[in-house]
């Protein structure tokens, strides 16, 4: 599920099987770009989505933060307080 600032659900996908969350992060972001025509300004995701690749690949998103850091410093994920 993806929601906006107000909590309004913007998108929902039911996956077949049980794919790893970290593998689903970029398809989720790409789907949001397709729906809205641009990358979101900021993103926050559950810790299961955390990976260095996901932080680096999220081009166009100013701040990407994950609940569990998995060895990443907050400063490496976000650019603003």
N, C-alpha and C positions, 0 to 999 in steps of 0.2 A: 504494500500500500504506500501511496505517496500522498502527503497532505500539504496544504499551504499554511501560511502564517496563522490564519484564523482557525485552523484545525479542519477545514473543509477537505474532504477526500478528493484528490485530483485524479487519481488513477488507482486501479487495483488489478492485480494479475494473480491467477491461480496457476502455479507451476505444476507440471506433471512430474511425479516422482519426488525426490527430496534433494534438489541441487544445493550445493554449498552457497551460503549467502554471499561470500566474497566473490564468487563467480557471477553472481546476478547483479552486482552493483553497477557495472558499466552498461549492461542492457537497460537497467532501470533509468539511469541518467540519460541514455540515448533516447529512450521512450519519452521522457519528460521534454527533451529538446524538440522531438518530433511533434508532440502535442502543443507546446506553447510557442515554438518557433525560436526559442533561445534557451541557453543554459540558465538554470536557476542561479541567483546571486549567492545563496548560501545553502548548504546541505548538512544535515545531521543524520546519522544512521546508527543503528544498533551495532554493537561490537562485532557481531558475526561478519559484517561487511568489511571490517578493517583489513587493509593490506597496503604496503608501500606502493604497489602498482596502482591500486585504486586511487590513492591520493595524487600520484603523479599523472595518471591518465585523465583525471577530472578537469581537463582544460576548459576554461571559460567560467568555471565556478570559483568565485573569490575565496570562499571559506568552505572546507569540507572537514567535518569533525565526526569522529566515531566515539561511541560510548566507551569501548575498551581500546586502549591505545596500542597494545601489542608491540611494545618497544618503540613506538613513535612518540616523539615529544609533541605537545600541543602546538608549539611554535612551528613545527614542520607541517602541521595540518591546516592551521588557520593563519590568516594574515592580519587579523584585527582582534582586539579584545572582545 
